[in-house]
Amino acid sequence: MSEPMRPTQGPHSVIMGVSGCGKSEVGRSMAALLGLPLIEGDDFHPKRNIHKMQQGIALTDDDRADWLVSLGKELARHPRGAVLTCSALKLAYRDTLRAAVPHLRFVHLHITQAESLRRVAQRTDHFYPPSLVASQFEALQDPAAEPGVLQLDATAPVQGLAESAAQWVQSSGT
């Protein structure tokens, strides 16, 4: 692995996308490259949210509201910067995170619904069932036209995605 890049003024970024796009893997690699902590968004879900998803019930905006506030607070706790993995499917969700941390950058790992379903169905170590993949695509509001967003093809190799995202975050400044 390459030497970590040294952040100058605390880059904060969110690796976002639907389930199965590779947020955790890319986030881990990107955080290592930048020498920043990784915040795994799934670790902050309340038990009731995890239980709903395990039962095949899609989360509502209300279910996600406190979770997103918690994630924003966690990002803000890291003034040197951090990498967050979070689906951030809707503009309102991204705006909640943006309100917590100025100059927040989003890396959208774009993937087709068929590929997402294939990947989620292969997982054995995650609470999210394949039956909910379609609901993520229904909720997704494409962030491509928003400022501070980089869209990458999630089918590319993880290390290349992490390197591209890290370079973009570093070059985009704060």
N, CA, C and O of each residue as an XYZ file, in Angstrom:
696
protein
N       0.834     -1.177      0.000
C       0.000      0.000      0.000
C       0.878      1.240      0.000
O       1.998      1.220      0.512
N       0.368      2.306     -0.572
C       1.094      3.569     -0.659
C       1.200      4.222      0.709
O       0.458      3.890      1.633
N       2.139      5.158      0.821
C       2.269      5.960      2.039
C       1.018      6.822      2.200
O       0.493      7.327      1.208
N       0.525      7.003      3.445
C      -0.642      7.863      3.636
C      -0.347      9.293      3.198
O       0.742      9.817      3.430
N      -1.343      9.916      2.558
C      -1.256     11.330      2.227
C      -1.528     12.084      3.528
O      -2.364     11.642      4.315
N      -0.866     13.180      3.776
C      -1.077     13.943      5.008
C      -2.097     15.049      4.767
O      -1.865     15.941      3.951
N      -3.240     14.993      5.481
C      -4.240     16.043      5.289
C      -3.715     17.388      5.772
O      -3.010     17.467      6.779
N      -4.063     18.439      5.049
C      -3.605     19.759      5.428
C      -4.620     20.462      6.328
O      -4.234     21.049      7.338
N      -5.889     20.416      5.990
C      -6.892     21.116      6.781
C      -8.117     20.248      6.996
O      -9.241     20.717      6.814
N      -7.933     19.029      7.368
C      -9.051     18.185      7.742
C     -10.070     17.877      6.678
O     -11.211     18.328      6.777
N      -9.699     17.120      5.654
C     -10.709     16.748      4.665
C     -11.724     15.771      5.255
O     -11.358     14.763      5.860
N     -12.977     16.083      5.071
C     -14.061     15.203      5.491
C     -14.768     14.727      4.225
O     -15.085     15.522      3.341
N     -15.007     13.430      4.153
C     -15.667     12.898      2.965
C     -16.594     11.753      3.338
O     -16.433     11.090      4.362
N     -17.568     11.552      2.464
C     -18.539     10.478      2.613
C     -18.440      9.591      1.386
O     -18.550     10.060      0.254
N     -18.230      8.303      1.624
C     -18.314      7.324      0.545
C     -19.759      6.850      0.544
O     -20.215      6.225      1.502
N     -20.472      7.147     -0.522
C     -21.917      6.918     -0.547
C     -22.339      6.037     -1.706
O     -21.599      5.843     -2.671
N     -23.538      5.515     -1.586
C     -24.139      4.721     -2.643
C     -25.049      3.660     -2.053
O     -25.168      3.517     -0.837
N     -25.680      2.928     -2.938
C     -26.613      1.885     -2.526
C     -25.861      0.703     -1.918
O     -24.641      0.592     -2.034
N     -26.606     -0.153     -1.284
C     -26.027     -1.343     -0.672
C     -25.307     -2.182     -1.725
O     -25.808     -2.379     -2.832
N     -24.134     -2.668     -1.360
C     -23.365     -3.518     -2.262
C     -22.416     -2.783     -3.187
O     -21.718     -3.420     -3.976
N     -22.370     -1.457     -3.115
C     -21.511     -0.708     -4.043
C     -20.043     -0.708     -3.624
O     -19.180     -0.337     -4.420
N     -19.742     -1.119     -2.384
C     -18.354     -1.185     -1.944
C     -17.940     -0.074     -1.008
O     -16.747      0.193     -0.861
N     -18.900      0.583     -0.367
C     -18.590      1.714      0.518
C     -17.547      1.351      1.572
O     -16.579      2.085      1.772
N     -17.744      0.228      2.239
C     -16.842     -0.142      3.346
C     -15.430     -0.412      2.854
O     -14.461      0.067      3.443
N     -15.309     -1.175      1.780
C     -13.972     -1.496      1.263
C     -13.247     -0.256      0.755
O     -12.081     -0.029      1.080
N     -13.941      0.533     -0.036
C     -13.319      1.744     -0.579
C     -13.030      2.722      0.555
O     -11.974      3.354      0.572
N     -13.952      2.853      1.494
C     -13.748      3.750      2.622
C     -12.532      3.382      3.453
O     -11.747      4.251      3.832
N     -12.373      2.083      3.740
C     -11.198      1.626      4.497
C      -9.910      1.983      3.773
O      -8.978      2.515      4.377
N      -9.859      1.694      2.493
C      -8.650      1.981      1.705
C      -8.387      3.474      1.608
O      -7.243      3.914      1.721
N      -9.433      4.249      1.400
C      -9.268      5.693      1.275
C      -8.807      6.299      2.600
O      -7.914      7.147      2.614
N      -9.404      5.874      3.705
C      -8.997      6.381      5.020
C      -7.534      6.068      5.282
O      -6.806      6.905      5.815
N      -7.095      4.865      4.910
C      -5.689      4.497      5.096
C      -4.777      5.383      4.244
O      -3.734      5.835      4.716
N      -5.166      5.629      3.003
C      -4.358      6.480      2.122
C      -4.232      7.897      2.679
O      -3.172      8.516      2.582
N      -5.311      8.402      3.258
C      -5.322      9.770      3.763
C      -4.812      9.873      5.205
O      -4.600     10.974      5.714
N      -4.618      8.737      5.851
C      -4.195      8.757      7.246
C      -5.272      9.301      8.162
O      -4.979      9.972      9.152
N      -6.532      9.004      7.825
C      -7.676      9.521      8.574
C      -8.494      8.369      9.159
O      -8.416      7.237      8.681
N      -9.277      8.669     10.195
C     -10.142      7.628     10.738
C     -11.293      7.302      9.791
O     -11.759      8.154      9.034
N     -11.738      6.055      9.855
C     -12.915      5.605      9.114
C     -14.088      5.559     10.077
O     -13.984      5.007     11.172
N     -15.194      6.135      9.667
C     -16.440      6.043     10.424
C     -17.368      5.162      9.601
O     -17.823      5.558      8.528
N     -17.642      3.987     10.101
C     -18.527      3.040      9.408
C     -19.960      3.379      9.801
O     -20.381      3.127     10.930
N     -20.697      3.947      8.866
C     -22.051      4.408      9.148
C     -22.965      3.343      9.716
O     -23.788      3.636     10.583
N     -22.838      2.111      9.245
C     -23.697      1.037      9.742
C     -23.531      0.816     11.244
O     -24.467      0.364     11.904
N     -22.363      1.125     11.789
C     -22.123      0.936     13.220
C     -22.945      1.890     14.082
O     -23.060      1.683     15.290
N     -23.514      2.925     13.483
C     -24.263      3.928     14.230
C     -25.780      3.751     14.122
O     -26.536      4.511     14.728
N     -26.228      2.755     13.355
C     -27.666      2.504     13.271
C     -28.192      2.056     14.624
O     -27.579      1.204     15.268
N     -29.319      2.614     15.070
C     -29.927      2.088     16.286
C     -30.415      0.648     16.050
O     -30.688      0.252     14.917
N     -30.515     -0.105     17.115
C     -30.922     -1.516     16.997
C     -32.263     -1.659     16.289
O     -32.468     -2.616     15.542
N     -33.172     -0.725     16.513
C     -34.491     -0.830     15.869
C     -34.364     -0.750     14.344
O     -35.101     -1.426     13.627
N     -33.422      0.084     13.840
C     -33.217      0.170     12.391
C     -32.659     -1.135     11.843
O     -33.117     -1.629     10.813
N     -31.674     -1.691     12.531
C     -31.083     -2.953     12.083
C     -32.137     -4.049     12.091
O     -32.208     -4.855     11.164
N     -32.952     -4.078     13.135
C     -34.011     -5.088     13.228
C     -34.991     -4.949     12.055
O     -35.375     -5.950     11.451
N     -35.390     -3.729     11.735
C     -36.298     -3.508     10.605
C     -35.691     -4.055      9.314
O     -36.345     -4.777      8.561
N     -34.427     -3.697      9.073
C     -33.786     -4.141      7.837
C     -33.659     -5.662      7.800
O     -33.870     -6.273      6.753
N     -33.317     -6.277      8.931
C     -33.211     -7.738      8.978
C     -34.545     -8.391      8.652
O     -34.586     -9.501      8.121
N     -35.630     -7.706      8.969
C     -36.972     -8.216      8.688
C     -37.415     -7.909      7.258
O     -38.525     -8.261      6.858
N     -36.539     -7.249      6.485
C     -36.870     -6.922      5.104
C     -37.738     -5.681      4.968
O     -38.425     -5.509      3.961
N     -37.713     -4.811      5.981
C     -38.502     -3.579      5.968
C     -37.560     -2.404      5.698
O     -36.596     -2.180      6.431
N     -37.858     -1.662      4.634
C     -37.030     -0.509      4.270
C     -37.166      0.594      5.311
O     -38.245      0.808      5.863
N     -36.065      1.293      5.574
C     -36.091      2.402      6.514
C     -36.790      3.606      5.885
O     -36.728      3.824      4.675
N     -37.452      4.377      6.740
C     -38.112      5.605      6.308
C     -37.200      6.790      6.607
O     -36.162      6.648      7.253
N     -37.605      7.954      6.125
C     -36.859      9.171      6.436
C     -36.798      9.376      7.948
O     -35.760      9.771      8.478
N     -37.898      9.112      8.641
C     -37.917      9.253     10.100
C     -36.943      8.290     10.764
O     -36.273      8.655     11.730
N     -36.858      7.060     10.255
C     -35.918      6.086     10.812
C     -34.481      6.575     10.680
O     -33.649      6.330     11.554
N     -34.200      7.258      9.595
C     -32.829      7.681      9.315
C     -32.453      9.012      9.970
O     -31.265      9.307     10.099
N     -33.425      9.819     10.385
C     -33.160     11.182     10.838
C     -32.140     11.243     11.976
O     -31.131     11.937     11.846
N     -32.368     10.547     13.072
C     -31.436     10.591     14.207
C     -30.095      9.965     13.847
O     -29.048     10.420     14.308
N     -30.128      8.925     13.026
C     -28.906      8.268     12.573
C     -28.016      9.259     11.823
O     -26.809      9.322     12.059
N     -28.616     10.027     10.923
C     -27.848     11.002     10.148
C     -27.294     12.113     11.038
O     -26.168     12.563     10.829
N     -28.059     12.555     12.013
C     -27.565     13.564     12.954
C     -26.375     12.996     13.724
O     -25.375     13.687     13.920
N     -26.479     11.748     14.157
C     -25.359     11.104     14.869
C     -24.113     11.033     13.997
O     -23.003     11.278     14.470
N     -24.298     10.698     12.726
C     -23.164     10.617     11.813
C     -22.524     11.994     11.615
O     -21.300     12.114     11.573
N     -23.347     13.018     11.495
C     -22.813     14.374     11.365
C     -22.004     14.772     12.588
O     -20.935     15.368     12.461
N     -22.510     14.447     13.772
C     -21.777     14.748     15.009
C     -20.463     13.979     15.063
O     -19.442     14.509     15.503
N     -20.493     12.745     14.620
C     -19.270     11.942     14.630
C     -18.237     12.520     13.660
O     -17.051     12.581     13.985
N     -18.670     12.938     12.492
C     -17.745     13.598     11.553
C     -17.136     14.843     12.188
O     -15.929     15.065     12.095
N     -17.965     15.644     12.825
C     -17.500     16.899     13.420
C     -16.528     16.661     14.577
O     -15.732     17.543     14.900
N     -16.581     15.494     15.197
C     -15.660     15.169     16.288
C     -14.221     14.984     15.806
O     -13.303     14.874     16.619
N     -14.026     14.950     14.508
C     -12.707     14.705     13.921
C     -12.266     15.930     13.116
O     -12.404     15.950     11.893
N     -11.735     16.953     13.800
C     -11.375     18.194     13.089
C     -10.287     18.005     12.032
O     -10.212     18.791     11.088
N      -9.447     16.985     12.171
C      -8.403     16.733     11.161
C      -8.965     16.058      9.922
O      -8.280     15.930      8.907
N     -10.228     15.625     10.013
C     -10.854     14.963      8.887
C     -11.222     13.536      9.208
O     -10.756     12.971     10.197
N     -12.056     12.956      8.373
C     -12.492     11.574      8.519
C     -13.158     11.137      7.227
O     -13.562     11.957      6.404
N     -13.260      9.831      7.071
C     -13.967      9.227      5.947
C     -15.161      8.486      6.523
O     -15.001      7.616      7.380
N     -16.350      8.823      6.061
C     -17.591      8.202      6.517
C     -18.166      7.335      5.414
O     -18.211      7.750      4.256
N     -18.609      6.132      5.763
C     -19.379      5.323      4.819
C     -20.850      5.458      5.193
O     -21.244      5.195      6.328
N     -21.644      5.869      4.225
C     -23.063      6.115      4.468
C     -23.777      6.110      3.125
O     -23.285      6.697      2.161
N     -24.923      5.460      3.051
C     -25.647      5.413      1.780
C     -25.992      6.814      1.273
O     -25.894      7.070      0.073
N     -26.395      7.730      2.168
C     -26.680      9.128      1.799
C     -27.509      9.217      0.521
O     -27.180      9.972     -0.394
N     -28.583      8.443      0.471
C     -29.344      8.278     -0.760
C     -30.064      9.529     -1.257
O     -30.191      9.739     -2.464
N     -30.531     10.353     -0.333
C     -31.333     11.511     -0.719
C     -30.584     12.815     -0.464
O     -29.705     12.890      0.394
N     -30.951     13.832     -1.227
C     -30.366     15.155     -1.046
C     -30.540     15.628      0.397
O     -29.606     16.180      0.979
N     -31.706     15.420      0.974
C     -31.948     15.865      2.353
C     -30.989     15.187      3.326
O     -30.548     15.808      4.293
N     -30.662     13.926      3.082
C     -29.718     13.209      3.951
C     -28.323     13.828      3.814
O     -27.630     14.054      4.806
N     -27.929     14.096      2.566
C     -26.618     14.694      2.330
C     -26.553     16.097      2.940
O     -25.519     16.499      3.473
N     -27.657     16.834      2.859
C     -27.683     18.174      3.440
C     -27.588     18.134      4.962
O     -27.000     19.032      5.563
N     -28.150     17.117      5.590
C     -28.001     16.959      7.041
C     -26.533     16.789      7.393
O     -26.048     17.387      8.354
N     -25.826     15.977      6.619
C     -24.393     15.768      6.861
C     -23.597     17.033      6.543
O     -22.668     17.386      7.270
N     -23.958     17.706      5.468
C     -23.263     18.955      5.103
C     -23.420     20.018      6.192
O     -22.501     20.803      6.427
N     -24.563     20.047      6.849
C     -24.799     21.037      7.906
C     -23.864     20.814      9.090
O     -23.560     21.755      9.824
N     -23.412     19.596      9.278
C     -22.539     19.272     10.414
C     -21.071     19.586     10.140
O     -20.312     19.877     11.064
N     -20.673     19.527      8.867
C     -19.260     19.681      8.515
C     -19.141     20.523      7.243
O     -19.586     20.099      6.176
N     -18.549     21.703      7.350
C     -18.356     22.532      6.155
C     -17.452     21.835      5.135
O     -16.550     21.082      5.504
N     -17.697     22.088      3.887
C     -16.863     21.599      2.783
C     -16.853     20.069      2.676
O     -15.884     19.490      2.186
N     -17.906     19.428      3.124
C     -17.984     17.971      3.057
C     -18.020     17.521      1.600
O     -18.737     18.095      0.780
N     -17.248     16.498      1.291
C     -17.184     15.932     -0.056
C     -17.867     14.575     -0.068
O     -17.805     13.830      0.910
N     -18.519     14.259     -1.181
C     -19.197     12.982     -1.346
C     -18.605     12.248     -2.543
O     -18.448     12.820     -3.622
N     -18.280     10.985     -2.341
C     -17.821     10.117     -3.419
C     -18.930      9.092     -3.631
O     -19.146      8.204     -2.807
N     -19.626      9.238     -4.756
C     -20.748      8.353     -5.066
C     -20.243      7.161     -5.877
O     -19.779      7.312     -7.008
N     -20.343      5.985     -5.283
C     -19.968      4.759     -5.984
C     -21.189      4.265     -6.744
O     -22.089      3.645     -6.179
N     -21.196      4.553     -8.024
C     -22.341      4.239     -8.896
C     -22.291      2.776     -9.311
O     -21.235      2.255     -9.671
N     -23.448      2.121     -9.257
C     -23.538      0.704     -9.598
C     -24.935      0.429    -10.146
O     -25.887      1.128     -9.798
N     -25.060     -0.573    -10.991
C     -26.385     -0.935    -11.494
C     -27.147     -1.726    -10.431
O     -26.558     -2.287     -9.507
N     -28.449     -1.754    -10.585
C     -29.268     -2.499     -9.635
C     -28.958     -3.996     -9.714
O     -28.930     -4.673     -8.686
N     -28.730     -4.506    -10.892
C     -28.416     -5.931    -11.045
C     -27.107     -6.288    -10.342
O     -27.025     -7.322     -9.678
N     -26.085     -5.443    -10.480
C     -24.801     -5.710     -9.828
C     -24.924     -5.583     -8.313
O     -24.350     -6.380     -7.570
N     -25.669     -4.584     -7.859
C     -25.892     -4.420     -6.424
C     -26.579     -5.663     -5.848
O     -26.162     -6.182     -4.813
N     -27.606     -6.123     -6.503
C     -28.337     -7.315     -6.047
C     -27.427     -8.533     -6.023
O     -27.474     -9.323     -5.080
N     -26.609     -8.691     -7.037
C     -25.682     -9.820     -7.086
C     -24.726     -9.774     -5.897
O     -24.515    -10.785     -5.227
N     -24.149     -8.602     -5.636
C     -23.182     -8.470     -4.547
C     -23.832     -8.683     -3.176
O     -23.280     -9.381     -2.324
N     -24.999     -8.083     -2.969
C     -25.676     -8.215     -1.673
C     -26.072     -9.669     -1.434
O     -25.983    -10.160     -0.308
N     -26.504    -10.353     -2.475
C     -26.896    -11.759     -2.330
C     -25.711    -12.650     -1.958
O     -25.900    -13.696     -1.336
N     -24.505    -12.255     -2.325
C     -23.306    -13.043     -2.019
C     -22.776    -12.811     -0.614
O     -21.985    -13.614     -0.119
N     -23.191    -11.733      0.040
C     -22.656    -11.410      1.370
C     -23.193    -12.380      2.419
O     -24.360    -12.773      2.397
N     -22.317    -12.746      3.321
C     -22.719    -13.616      4.425
C     -22.504    -12.937      5.778
O     -22.863    -13.491      6.817
N     -21.922    -11.745      5.764
C     -21.533    -11.081      7.009
C     -22.221     -9.734      7.220
O     -21.674     -8.863      7.897
N     -23.412     -9.551      6.650
C     -24.083     -8.259      6.743
C     -25.569     -8.469      7.000
O     -26.154     -9.457      6.557
N     -26.172     -7.523      7.723
C     -27.583     -7.633      8.090
C     -28.540     -7.240      6.976
O     -29.737     -7.505      7.082
N     -28.053     -6.620      5.919
C     -28.917     -6.074      4.877
C     -29.310     -7.154      3.866
O     -28.438     -7.724      3.209
N     -30.616     -7.445      3.731
C     -31.038     -8.512      2.815
C     -31.186     -8.044      1.365
O     -31.454     -6.869      1.115
N     -31.013     -8.961      0.416
C     -31.177     -8.621     -0.998
C     -32.570     -8.073     -1.328
O     -32.727     -7.311     -2.282
N     -33.568     -8.453     -0.550
C     -34.939     -8.002     -0.829
C     -35.102     -6.485     -0.720
O     -36.087     -5.939     -1.216
N     -34.157     -5.801     -0.084
C     -34.261     -4.351      0.077
C     -33.478     -3.550     -0.966
O     -33.540     -2.320     -0.970
N     -32.759     -4.218     -1.828
C     -31.943     -3.501     -2.819
C     -32.799     -2.582     -3.683
O     -32.418     -1.435     -3.918
N     -33.931     -3.054     -4.153
C     -34.784     -2.235     -5.023
C     -35.214     -0.952     -4.313
O     -35.312      0.097     -4.949
N     -35.473     -1.020     -3.002
C     -35.912      0.177     -2.271
C     -34.814      1.231     -2.234
O     -35.110      2.426     -2.201
N     -33.557      0.811     -2.239
C     -32.465      1.788     -2.250
C     -32.425      2.534     -3.582
O     -32.203      3.745     -3.612
N     -32.634      1.824     -4.662
C     -32.632      2.476     -5.975
C     -33.838      3.401     -6.128
O     -33.747      4.436     -6.787
N     -34.974      3.029     -5.517
C     -36.151      3.900     -5.548
C     -35.889      5.189     -4.767
O     -36.351      6.258     -5.166
N     -35.156      5.095     -3.666
C     -34.886      6.261     -2.825
C     -33.750      7.128     -3.355
O     -33.705      8.323     -3.062
N     -32.840      6.557     -4.122
C     -31.640      7.277     -4.557
C     -31.985      8.501     -5.402
O     -32.662      8.404     -6.425
N     -31.502      9.647     -4.949
C     -31.565     10.893     -5.715
C     -30.146     11.163     -6.198
O     -29.254     11.456     -5.402
N     -29.949     11.064     -7.484
C     -28.616     11.163     -8.077
C     -27.928     12.467     -7.661
O     -28.453     13.552     -7.908
N     -26.749     12.361     -7.027
C     -26.041     13.555     -6.559
C     -25.109     14.178     -7.590
O     -24.415     15.144     -7.275
N     -25.075     13.660     -8.799
C     -24.064     14.067     -9.785
C     -24.025     15.577    -10.031
O     -22.947     16.118    -10.272
N     -25.145     16.264     -9.979
C     -25.179     17.695    -10.275
C     -24.899     18.565     -9.044
O     -24.821     19.788     -9.161
N     -24.751     17.958     -7.888
C     -24.491     18.722     -6.669
C     -23.009     19.096     -6.595
O     -22.155     18.367     -7.100
N     -22.706     20.235     -5.962
C     -21.291     20.584     -5.773
C     -20.640     19.638     -4.767
O     -21.296     19.123     -3.861
N     -19.346     19.422     -4.944
C     -18.605     18.602     -3.991
C     -18.908     17.124     -4.087
O     -18.845     16.407     -3.089
N     -19.239     16.661     -5.290
C     -19.557     15.244     -5.495
C     -18.703     14.693     -6.633
O     -18.606     15.290     -7.706
N     -18.102     13.566     -6.380
C     -17.367     12.813     -7.402
C     -18.096     11.499     -7.597
O     -18.377     10.796     -6.626
N     -18.402     11.162     -8.826
C     -19.062      9.887     -9.118
C     -18.052      8.948     -9.754
O     -17.367      9.303    -10.713
N     -17.972      7.736     -9.199
C     -17.049      6.726     -9.703
C     -17.805      5.435     -9.998
O     -18.831      5.151     -9.380
N     -17.298      4.671    -10.932
C     -17.872      3.381    -11.301
C     -17.480      2.341    -10.254
O     -16.311      1.971    -10.146
N     -18.454      1.876     -9.491
C     -18.190      0.960     -8.377
C     -17.681     -0.408     -8.809
O     -17.279     -1.207     -7.963
N     -17.689     -0.693    -10.101
C     -17.181     -1.992    -10.556
C     -15.674     -1.958    -10.820
O     -15.069     -2.987    -11.120
N     -15.076     -0.782    -10.707
C     -13.620     -0.663    -10.861
C     -12.931     -1.279     -9.642
O     -13.572     -1.460     -8.607
N     -11.639     -1.605     -9.742
C     -10.919     -2.172     -8.594
C     -10.924     -1.222     -7.389
O     -10.796     -0.007     -7.536
N     -11.073     -1.802     -6.207
C     -11.192     -1.038     -4.964
C     -10.020     -0.084     -4.770
O     -10.231      1.088     -4.457
N      -8.808     -0.553     -4.946
C      -7.649      0.303     -4.693
C      -7.629      1.509     -5.634
O      -7.299      2.618     -5.215
N      -7.974      1.298     -6.880
C      -8.034      2.408     -7.825
C      -9.111      3.417     -7.453
O      -8.908      4.625     -7.573
N     -10.262      2.915     -7.000
C     -11.337      3.805     -6.555
C     -10.878      4.633     -5.356
O     -11.097      5.843     -5.304
N     -10.238      3.967     -4.396
C      -9.764      4.660     -3.189
C      -8.729      5.719     -3.544
O      -8.768      6.827     -3.010
N      -7.809      5.389     -4.432
C      -6.781      6.349     -4.833
C      -7.385      7.544     -5.556
O      -7.015      8.686     -5.284
N      -8.318      7.288     -6.479
C      -8.978      8.390     -7.195
C      -9.735      9.285     -6.225
O      -9.662     10.510     -6.320
N     -10.463      8.677     -5.292
C     -11.240      9.447     -4.325
C     -10.322     10.250     -3.410
O     -10.585     11.425     -3.149
N      -9.257      9.636     -2.923
C      -8.324     10.330     -2.019
C      -7.674     11.519     -2.722
O      -7.577     12.605     -2.150
N      -7.232     11.316     -3.957
C      -6.622     12.415     -4.705
C      -7.605     13.549     -4.941
O      -7.250     14.722     -4.821
N      -8.843     13.198     -5.278
C      -9.862     14.210     -5.517
C     -10.151     15.012     -4.254
O     -10.224     16.240     -4.301
N     -10.315     14.322     -3.120
C     -10.594     15.001     -1.861
C      -9.443     15.930     -1.498
O      -9.666     17.068     -1.084
N      -8.212     15.446     -1.653
C      -7.044     16.279     -1.330
C      -6.950     17.485     -2.254
O      -6.606     18.578     -1.805
N      -7.246     17.307     -3.524
C      -7.088     18.404     -4.481
C      -8.246     19.388     -4.436
O      -8.115     20.521     -4.901
N      -9.391     18.965     -3.877
C     -10.547     19.847     -3.862
C     -10.486     20.872     -2.747
O     -11.294     21.801     -2.720
N      -9.541     20.723     -1.823
C      -9.344     21.715     -0.770
C     -10.485     21.753      0.215
O     -11.411     20.945      0.163
N     -10.394     22.717      1.116
C     -11.444     22.880      2.136
C     -12.017     24.265      2.101
O     -12.910     24.584      2.885
